[in-house]
Amino acid sequence: MNLHTAMSPIDAPRPTREDEMAYATGWTISGLATLGTIIAVWLFAL
């Protein structure tokens, strides 16, 4: 194994940027809202 392969920048951990956190937060909120809607329709038979 050569040194270049062992120290590949792809494997190096990188800090999470704020825009990635906002993206993940948006998808989480969207998913929870979708689940809430499905459960509300199921419970109240709308």
N, C-alpha and C positions, 0 to 999 in steps of 0.2 A: 504494500500500500504506500503510495507516495504522499508526501506532506500536503500537497495541494488538494488532494481528494479528502484527506482527513480534516482539513481546516476550511472546508467549503463555506462560503458566506451564506448559503441557503440554509444550513443547519444552525447558524448562529442565531440566538434569540434576539428579537428586536423589540423595542418598546412599543406599547400600544398607543396609537395616536388618538387624540380627542375625537376626530371624525369617525374613526372605527368604533369608538365607544358610543357615539351618537347613533350610528347605523345599527349597532346591536340593540341599543335601547329602543329604537323605533320599531324594530322587528319584534322585540319582546312585547311592547305595548300593543302592537297590532295583533299579535297572536293571542294575547290575553283578552282583548276586545272581541276577537272572533269566537273564542271559547265561551265568553260570557254571553254573547248573542245566541250561540247554539244551545247553551244550557237554558237561557231564558225562554227560547222558543219551545224547547222540549218540556220544561216544567209548566209553562202557562198555555201550551198547545195553541199558540198564536197562528 
